[in-house]
């Protein structure tokens, strides 16, 4: 079995051993070429239509990556005042930020109104709130089409058992509230879930969504959401999300809708993890190898404070082992659980994996860590959040976020 990172020359002019000596572990490492390739794929998703693709800052909020997204022509979604603030610092103008609110306070809604970003509301009560705060304003409403998709219940964001969106049956009430406050519904948006590899449920939701759009006369845009899948089992030859067939099918659907309705609105999508997940690996040091009652463990400094997805979603991340700067691909193998340094039994990166025989001072390389990796990290156990490094298109390594220090743990205290 060959190494994925070696096949794609992930580390450019360096290697994991040199990187961890220079920056320490744990360490998020990004590859600029892979990142830009994915951004260009989604930016060119619908060349035959007026279209924008939105980068979701919740997947990754590193300032350098946001600036690359801006360079590649992507717009952005935001879910909080903090995300709006950071996006503007990265250079995104208000008109390229789409604020998708969820159960927010009047103060937060007012912040978004004052910042001049396009706002989406996802409940009738929040539509009322927007009307009270901004009579006569323009906004989008998030519709729940009744169809959901995703790899885990916790990432399904539409359907009949989720908190998101206004049920399609309540569209008449949307019109009533809009009339009450002289509001202009200029957009509709949806998001059915995250990490789907089969695009057919997404197209089904898009078909229903387009039907609902016909009930609104002032639409300027339709946002279909996203959640395109990433092959997290690539070491077992899991195929990529079939974006080319998906593009053709979606293009056909939208072309037919425009011909039937005579309408030409701006189409948007939010591909989510698809943009950034594969552009990053997470390096950790092996500090112990042990056996407890017949179970073998590789103990690393990749705790659940650094990568919580496996604990939160039962998520799979492929793992490679590096030694002396090279991937270990030959020789005997053992079944291990790769675990972290947090005081929790659930602190498991990869459970019961067949890996090369692993030794102390090896390096664990966790694949596809770019989405919801650092952005969901924490200081649990007062652990420090790691550094982030970019392997540039020239193959050089550049620090794009410094490692936290112990003093950073005191920043919010008066001590």
C-alpha positions in Angstrom: 0.0 0.0 0.0 1.5 3.3 -1.1 1.2 6.5 0.9 -1.4 9.0 -0.3 0.7 12.0 0.9 3.7 10.7 -1.1 1.6 10.2 -4.2 0.4 13.8 -4.2 3.7 15.2 -3.0 1.8 16.8 -0.2 4.8 18.1 1.8 6.5 19.8 -1.2 10.2 20.5 -0.5 10.0 19.3 3.1 8.8 16.3 5.1 6.9 15.6 8.3 10.0 15.1 10.4 11.4 18.5 9.4 8.1 20.2 9.9 7.6 18.9 13.5 11.2 19.8 14.4 10.5 23.3 13.2 7.0 23.9 14.4 6.2 21.2 17.0 3.2 18.9 17.3 0.3 18.7 16.9 0.5 20.6 13.6 -2.1 21.3 10.9 -0.4 21.3 7.5 -2.1 22.6 4.4 -1.2 22.2 0.7 -1.9 25.3 -1.4 -2.2 23.5 -4.7 -4.8 21.1 -3.4 -6.7 24.0 -1.8 -6.8 26.1 -4.9 -7.7 23.2 -7.1 -10.8 22.5 -5.0 -11.7 26.2 -4.9 -11.5 26.4 -8.7 -13.7 23.3 -9.1 -16.5 24.8 -7.1 -16.1 28.3 -8.5 -16.7 26.8 -12.0 -19.6 24.6 -11.0 -22.2 26.3 -13.2 -20.5 28.2 -16.1 -23.7 28.5 -18.1 -25.6 30.4 -15.4 -25.2 33.5 -13.2 -23.5 31.7 -10.2 -21.4 32.2 -7.1 -19.9 29.5 -4.8 -19.7 30.4 -1.1 -16.8 29.3 1.1 -18.1 28.3 4.6 -15.9 30.0 7.2 -17.2 27.6 9.8 -15.2 24.8 8.1 -12.0 26.8 8.4 -11.4 30.4 9.6 -7.7 30.7 9.0 -7.0 34.2 7.7 -4.6 33.1 4.9 -7.1 30.5 3.6 -9.9 33.1 3.6 -7.7 35.4 1.5 -7.0 32.6 -0.9 -10.8 32.0 -1.2 -11.2 35.7 -2.0 -8.5 35.5 -4.7 -10.2 32.5 -6.2 -13.4 34.3 -6.6 -15.5 32.7 -3.9 -18.0 34.5 -1.7 -18.5 33.5 1.9 -21.2 32.3 4.3 -21.2 33.5 7.9 -23.1 32.2 10.9 -22.1 34.7 13.6 -20.9 38.3 14.2 -17.4 36.9 14.7 -17.4 35.3 11.3 -18.7 38.5 9.7 -15.9 40.4 11.5 -13.1 38.1 10.4 -14.4 37.9 6.8 -14.3 41.7 6.6 -10.8 41.7 8.0 -9.8 39.2 5.3 -11.1 41.6 2.7 -14.5 40.4 1.8 -16.9 43.3 1.1 -20.4 43.2 2.7 -22.1 42.2 -0.6 -20.0 39.0 -0.8 -21.0 37.8 2.7 -24.2 35.8 3.3 -25.2 35.7 6.9 -27.2 32.6 7.6 -28.7 33.2 11.0 -30.1 30.6 13.4 -31.9 31.5 16.7 -30.0 34.8 17.1 -30.7 37.7 19.5 -31.9 41.1 18.4 -28.4 42.5 19.1 -26.8 40.0 16.8 -29.4 40.5 14.1 -28.9 44.3 14.4 -25.2 43.8 14.0 -25.6 42.0 10.7 -28.1 44.7 9.5 -25.6 47.5 10.4 -22.8 45.7 8.6 -24.8 45.6 5.4 -24.5 41.9 4.7 -27.3 39.9 3.1 -29.2 38.1 5.8 -31.1 34.8 5.9 -33.6 34.0 8.6 -34.7 30.4 9.3 -37.9 30.7 11.3 -41.1 32.7 11.2 -40.3 34.3 14.6 -36.9 35.5 13.4 -38.6 36.9 10.3 -40.8 38.9 12.6 -37.7 40.0 14.5 -36.0 41.2 11.3 -39.2 43.0 10.3 -39.3 44.9 13.7 -35.7 45.9 13.4 -35.6 46.7 9.7 -39.0 47.5 8.2 -38.9 47.6 4.5 -35.6 45.7 4.3 -34.4 43.0 2.0 -33.6 39.5 3.1 -33.5 35.8 2.4 -35.5 33.0 4.1 -34.2 29.5 4.7 -36.6 26.8 3.5 -36.7 23.3 4.9 -37.7 21.2 1.8 -38.4 18.1 4.0 -35.5 16.2 2.6 -32.2 15.7 4.4 -28.9 14.0 3.7 -25.5 13.4 5.5 -23.2 10.8 7.0 -24.5 11.3 10.6 -27.8 12.5 12.1 -25.9 15.5 13.6 -25.0 16.8 10.2 -28.4 16.4 8.5 -29.7 20.0 8.3 -33.1 19.5 6.6 -36.0 17.1 6.8 -38.7 16.5 9.3 -36.5 16.1 12.4 -34.2 19.1 12.3 -34.2 22.6 13.8 -33.3 24.4 10.6 -35.5 26.3 8.1 -39.1 27.2 7.6 -41.2 24.3 6.6 -42.4 24.5 3.1 -46.1 24.3 4.3 -45.5 27.6 6.1 -44.7 29.6 3.0 -48.0 31.5 3.1 -47.1 32.7 6.6 -43.8 34.0 5.2 -45.8 36.2 2.8 -48.1 37.4 5.6 -45.2 38.5 7.8 -43.4 40.1 4.8 -46.5 42.1 4.0 -46.9 43.2 7.6 -43.4 44.8 7.7 -43.1 45.7 3.9 -40.2 43.3 3.6 -38.7 42.2 0.3 -37.9 38.5 0.0 -35.0 38.7 -2.5 -33.5 35.3 -1.7 -34.3 31.8 -0.7 -31.8 29.3 0.7 -31.6 25.7 1.8 -29.1 23.2 3.1 -30.0 19.6 3.4 -26.9 18.2 5.1 -23.2 17.6 5.0 -20.9 15.0 3.5 -23.2 13.2 1.0 -21.4 11.2 -1.7 -24.7 10.5 -3.6 -25.9 13.7 -5.2 -29.4 12.4 -6.0 -31.0 13.5 -2.7 -29.5 16.9 -3.2 -31.0 17.2 -6.7 -34.3 16.0 -5.4 -34.2 18.8 -2.8 -33.2 21.3 -5.5 -36.2 20.3 -7.6 -38.6 21.0 -4.8 -36.8 24.1 -3.9 -37.2 25.5 -7.4 -40.9 24.8 -7.2 -41.2 26.8 -3.9 -39.3 29.6 -5.5 -42.1 30.2 -7.9 -44.2 31.5 -5.1 -41.9 34.5 -4.6 -42.0 37.4 -7.1 -38.9 39.5 -6.0 -36.2 36.9 -6.0 -32.8 38.0 -6.9 -31.0 34.7 -5.9 -31.5 31.1 -4.9 -28.9 29.4 -2.6 -29.0 25.6 -2.9 -26.7 24.9 0.0 -24.1 22.2 -0.4 -22.4 19.6 1.7 -20.6 17.8 -1.1 -18.8 14.7 0.1 -15.1 14.1 0.7 -13.6 10.6 0.3 -12.4 10.1 3.9 -11.6 6.4 3.1 -9.2 7.2 0.3 -6.6 4.6 1.5 -9.3 2.0 0.7 -9.8 3.6 -2.7 -13.1 5.3 -2.0 -14.0 7.2 -5.1 -14.3 11.0 -5.1 -17.6 12.8 -5.2 -18.7 12.7 -8.8 -18.7 16.5 -9.3 -18.7 16.3 -13.2 -21.8 14.2 -13.4 -23.4 16.3 -10.7 -22.5 19.5 -12.6 -24.2 18.2 -15.7 -27.4 17.1 -13.9 -27.7 20.4 -11.9 -27.1 22.5 -15.1 -29.8 20.6 -16.9 -32.3 21.1 -14.0 -31.6 24.8 -13.8 -31.7 25.3 -17.6 -35.1 23.6 -17.8 -36.4 25.7 -14.8 -35.3 29.0 -16.4 -36.8 28.0 -19.7 -40.1 27.0 -18.1 -40.5 30.0 -15.8 -38.7 32.7 -17.8 -36.8 33.7 -14.7 -33.0 34.4 -14.5 -31.8 34.7 -10.9 -28.4 34.3 -9.4 -27.7 30.8 -8.3 -25.5 30.1 -5.2 -24.2 27.0 -3.5 -22.1 26.3 -0.4 -19.9 23.2 -1.0 -18.7 23.2 2.7 -16.0 20.7 3.6 -15.4 19.8 -0.1 -13.3 22.9 -0.5 -10.8 22.5 2.3 -10.9 19.1 3.9 -8.4 17.3 1.6 -6.0 20.2 1.6 -4.8 19.5 5.2 -3.2 16.8 7.3 -2.7 16.8 11.0 0.7 15.7 12.3 1.1 14.3 15.8 4.0 12.8 17.8 3.8 9.2 19.0 4.7 9.3 22.7 3.7 5.9 23.9 2.8 2.5 22.5 1.0 0.1 25.0 -1.2 -2.9 25.3 -4.1 -3.1 27.8 -5.9 -6.5 28.1 -5.2 -7.5 24.5 -5.9 -4.1 23.0 -3.0 -2.1 21.5 -2.8 1.7 21.7 -0.7 4.4 19.9 -0.6 7.3 22.3 -0.3 10.7 20.6 -0.6 14.4 21.3 -3.6 14.7 18.9 -6.3 15.0 21.6 -10.0 15.5 21.0 -9.3 19.2 21.8 -7.4 19.3 18.5 -9.6 17.1 16.4 -13.1 16.4 17.8 -14.8 15.0 14.7 -14.2 11.3 15.6 -15.7 11.7 19.0 -18.5 14.0 18.0 -19.6 12.3 14.8 -17.9 8.9 14.8 -16.0 10.3 11.9 -13.4 8.3 10.0 -10.0 9.8 9.2 -7.4 7.8 7.4 -4.0 7.5 9.2 -0.5 7.2 7.9 2.7 6.6 9.9 5.9 8.4 9.2 9.4 7.5 10.4 12.7 9.3 9.6 10.8 11.6 7.2 9.3 8.8 5.1 5.9 7.0 5.2 6.0 3.5 6.6 4.3 1.4 3.9 6.0 -2.0 4.1 6.6 -4.6 6.8 4.4 -6.2 9.5 1.2 -4.5 10.6 -0.8 -4.5 13.9 -4.2 -3.4 14.9 -4.1 -0.3 17.1 -6.4 2.4 18.4 -4.8 5.8 17.9 -5.6 7.9 21.0 -4.9 11.4 22.3 -3.7 13.0 25.6 -7.1 14.2 26.9 -8.6 12.8 30.1 -11.6 11.2 28.4 -12.2 7.6 27.3 -13.7 8.9 24.1 -10.4 10.6 23.2 -9.8 8.3 20.1 -8.6 9.5 16.7 -8.9 6.1 15.0 -10.2 3.0 16.6 -9.0 -0.5 15.8 -6.9 0.3 12.7 -4.5 -1.9 11.0 -1.3 0.1 10.8 2.4 -0.5 10.3 4.1 -1.6 13.6 4.4 1.8 15.3 7.1 3.0 17.6 7.7 5.9 20.0 8.9 9.0 18.2 7.1 8.0 15.0 4.8 10.7 13.5 1.1 10.1 13.0 -0.3 11.8 9.9 -4.1 12.1 10.0 -5.6 12.8 6.5 -8.4 15.2 5.5 -8.2 17.4 8.5 -8.8 20.8 6.9 -12.6 21.1 7.5 -13.8 21.3 11.1 -10.3 20.6 12.4 -8.8 23.7 13.9 -12.2 25.6 13.7 -13.7 23.1 16.2 -10.6 22.9 18.4 -10.6 24.0 22.0 -8.5 24.5 25.1 -10.1 21.6 26.9 -7.8 20.3 29.7 -6.1 23.7 29.2 -4.3 22.2 26.2 -2.9 24.7 23.7 -4.3 24.9 20.2 -1.7 24.0 17.5 0.0 25.9 14.8 -1.0 25.9 11.2 1.5 25.7 8.3 0.9 26.2 4.5 3.0 24.3 1.9 3.0 26.9 -0.8 2.8 26.2 -4.6 6.5 26.6 -4.7 6.9 23.8 -2.1 8.0 26.0 0.8 6.5 25.9 4.3 5.0 29.1 5.8 3.6 29.6 9.2 0.0 30.8 8.9 -1.0 30.6 12.5 1.3 30.5 15.5 1.0 27.9 18.2 -0.7 29.1 21.4 1.4 29.7 24.5 0.5 29.2 28.2 0.1 33.0 28.5 -2.7 32.8 25.9 -4.8 30.8 28.4 -4.9 34.0 30.6 -5.9 36.5 27.9 -9.5 36.9 29.0 -8.7 37.2 32.7 -7.7 40.2 34.8 -4.5 38.7 36.3 
